[in-house]
Amino acid sequence: MVERADIEAKARELQAAIDETKESVQNTAVLAAVAVVVVVAFAYLAGRRRGRAAKTVVEVYRVR
């Protein structure tokens, strides 16, 4: 026969597993977000530097 204490113990066990999984997923999400920000910042700065280094000056003269 299943008693109330057995059900409560199993519910606590499941809740602990859910909480542990939730923390793990949150940590992974934060790490992924930080990685994305770093990659975007690096791409922005690298492109900005390349743009400054490789500027081409074009002079246009109007001939009448």
C-alpha positions as CSV (number, residue, x, y, z in Angstrom):
1,M,0.0,0.0,0.0
2,V,1.2,3.5,-0.9
3,E,1.2,5.9,2.0
4,R,1.1,9.6,2.1
5,A,4.7,9.8,3.4
6,D,5.9,7.9,0.4
7,I,4.2,10.2,-2.0
8,E,5.5,13.3,-0.2
9,A,9.1,11.9,-0.2
10,K,8.9,11.2,-4.0
11,A,7.5,14.7,-4.6
12,R,10.4,16.3,-2.6
13,E,12.9,14.1,-4.6
14,L,11.4,15.3,-7.9
15,Q,11.3,18.9,-6.8
16,A,15.0,18.7,-5.8
17,A,15.8,17.2,-9.3
18,I,13.8,20.0,-11.0
19,D,15.6,22.7,-9.0
20,E,19.0,21.3,-9.8
21,T,18.2,21.1,-13.5
22,K,16.8,24.6,-13.5
23,E,20.0,26.0,-12.0
24,S,22.1,24.1,-14.5
25,V,20.1,25.5,-17.5
26,Q,20.3,29.0,-16.1
27,N,24.0,28.8,-15.8
28,T,24.4,27.5,-19.3
29,A,22.1,30.3,-20.7
30,V,24.1,33.0,-18.9
31,L,27.4,31.5,-20.3
32,A,26.0,31.4,-23.8
33,A,24.8,35.0,-23.6
34,V,28.2,36.2,-22.4
35,A,29.9,34.3,-25.3
36,V,27.6,35.9,-27.8
37,V,28.3,39.4,-26.5
38,V,32.0,38.8,-26.6
39,V,31.9,37.5,-30.2
40,V,29.7,40.4,-31.4
41,A,32.0,42.9,-29.7
42,F,35.1,41.3,-31.2
43,A,33.5,41.3,-34.7
44,Y,32.5,45.0,-34.3
45,L,36.0,46.1,-33.1
46,A,37.8,44.0,-35.8
47,G,35.6,45.5,-38.5
48,R,36.1,49.0,-37.2
49,R,39.8,48.6,-37.2
50,R,39.8,47.1,-40.7
51,G,37.7,49.9,-42.0
52,R,40.1,52.5,-40.6
53,A,43.1,50.8,-42.0
54,A,41.8,50.2,-45.6
55,K,40.1,53.5,-46.4
56,T,40.1,54.4,-50.0
57,V,39.9,58.0,-50.9
58,V,38.1,58.8,-54.1
59,E,38.3,62.2,-55.6
60,V,35.7,63.3,-58.1
61,Y,36.3,66.2,-60.5
62,R,33.6,67.7,-62.6
63,V,34.7,68.4,-66.1
64,R,32.5,70.8,-68.2
